[in-house]
Amino acid sequence: MCLATDLAMAAPAQSAADAAAVQRSTVVDIVGRTVQIPAKVDHILLGEGRFLYALALMEGAEPLKRIVGWQGELAFADPNGWAAYQQRFPQITQIPLIGRTSEESVSAEKSVSTQPDIAIFGLGGHGPGRQSGLVKALEKAGVPVVFIDFRAQPVRNTAKSIRILGQAVHREAQANAYADFYEAHLLRVQSRVKDIPAEQRPLVFAELLAGVWDGCCHTAGKGNVGEFIDAAGGINIAAGKIPGAIGDLNQEALIAQDPAVYIATGSRPQGSRPMVRAGEGVSAAQLGSSLRELTQRPGFEMLSAVRSGRAHGLWHNFYDAPTNILAIEAMAKWFYPERFADVDPQATMAEINQRFLPALPMQGAYWGDIAPLKAKP
């Protein structure tokens, strides 16, 4: 047999071997599970609608193209962001919902019926978590499930989760580019604050969805937004007082601690309640005036942070989005204005928009300061 014939016969076998190798490619997800990834991923099921924020960073001009189903919390949790996507991509309303706004509402039957090639889940929250029976239902149907995390331990897990997601959906180059960008910006902040003694760090309180809940004060302890405070060099006064990642702090305890910096998060309207307006399409003036109204609730006038103008507003959904580096940079400037005089979160957002979000850039006041009191005539 001639060499040409040998090569011709060997080529299909080699191609089949290559295809099998790709088929057997694996990814280790954020909880350490080794998951086999299909050679081709055309249909993606998202356990949370807000994972769109991560997928969009690597999908270019068509961030919705491969999504075949998702949890339905996005329109509720971020109505401004949803509206922007709906205007740019009207087909977003046609993506099948596998549930409403809670893990309990998720339907295994609906999830499997979307016929995904892969499913992307978080560690809990609005969507199905690690212990969800949906994981077994999907795996039984031959659908691999990959876990990522931007919510429980965002500072620790965001870059890792982006890289994992990139591997899972075959967007490694795009995902690695964003993860490298994220890690460089995070290191810039952490390296400048790591040697600041505890007694020189500001006491900080973050009120989550401020004004939405009855009473005061819904907050984060260890993990979640609390990790942003730590990374930016602040001391979270709720750490150690909240048994889990999220809980409520008594207002008397807040006043007694008298934090130097107060941060209120917000995103969605809740009737006539005062709350922070932040995020897509919101102006700096709207954010500032809504924050001013929020700090006029009884008891808040006693806080040094409010009296000194060190009250700030933040887009709530940073707690579950890989763009949380913007929140960390904003906090760093709030905590140490002189030390971070050369750091500009707006410039960071502009670079994210230009490099990673060409289809729908972030446009609005995602963080800001309290509006100054109007001078009396």
HELIX and SHEET records of a PDB file:
HELIX    1   1 LEU A    3  GLN A   23  1                                  21    
HELIX    2   2 GLY A   49  PHE A   51  5                                   3    
HELIX    3   3 LEU A   52  GLU A   59  1                                   8    
HELIX    4   4 LEU A   74  ALA A   77  1                                   4    
HELIX    5   5 PRO A   79  ARG A   88  1                                  10    
HELIX    6   6 PRO A   90  GLN A   94  5                                   5    
HELIX    7   7 GLU A  103  SER A  105  5                                   3    
HELIX    8   8 ALA A  108  SER A  113  1                                   6    
HELIX    9   9 GLY A  133  LYS A  140  1                                   8    
HELIX   10  10 PRO A  154  ALA A  168  1                                  15    
HELIX   11  11 GLU A  172  VAL A  193  1                                  22    
HELIX   12  12 ALA A  198  GLN A  200  5                                   3    
HELIX   13  13 VAL A  225  ALA A  231  1                                   7    
HELIX   14  14 GLN A  251  GLN A  257  1                                   7    
HELIX   15  15 ALA A  284  LEU A  294  1                                  11    
HELIX   16  16 PHE A  300  MET A  302  5                                   3    
HELIX   17  17 SER A  304  ARG A  307  1                                   4    
HELIX   18  18 HIS A  316  ASP A  320  5                                   5    
HELIX   19  19 PRO A  322  ASN A  324  5                                   3    
HELIX   20  20 ILE A  325  PHE A  335  1                                  11    
HELIX   21  21 PRO A  345  PHE A  356  1                                  12    
SHEET    1   A 2 THR A  26  VAL A  28  0                                        
SHEET    2   A 2 THR A  34  GLN A  36 -1                                        
SHEET    1   B 5 LEU A  97  GLY A  99  0                                        
SHEET    2   B 5 ILE A  67  GLN A  71  1                                        
SHEET    3   B 5 ILE A  44  LEU A  46  1                                        
SHEET    4   B 5 ILE A 118  PHE A 121  1                                        
SHEET    5   B 5 VAL A 145  PHE A 147  1                                        
SHEET    1   C 5 ILE A 235  ASN A 236  0                                        
SHEET    2   C 5 LEU A 203  GLU A 207  1                                        
SHEET    3   C 5 VAL A 261  GLY A 266  1                                        
SHEET    4   C 5 ALA A 311  TRP A 315  1                                        
SHEET    5   C 5 TRP A 367  ASP A 369 -1                                        
SHEET    1   D 2 HIS A 218  ALA A 220  0                                        
SHEET    2   D 2 ILE A 246  ASP A 248 -1                                        
SHEET    1   E 2 GLY A 279  GLU A 280  0                                        
SHEET    2   E 2 GLY A 364  ALA A 365 -1                                        
END                                                                             
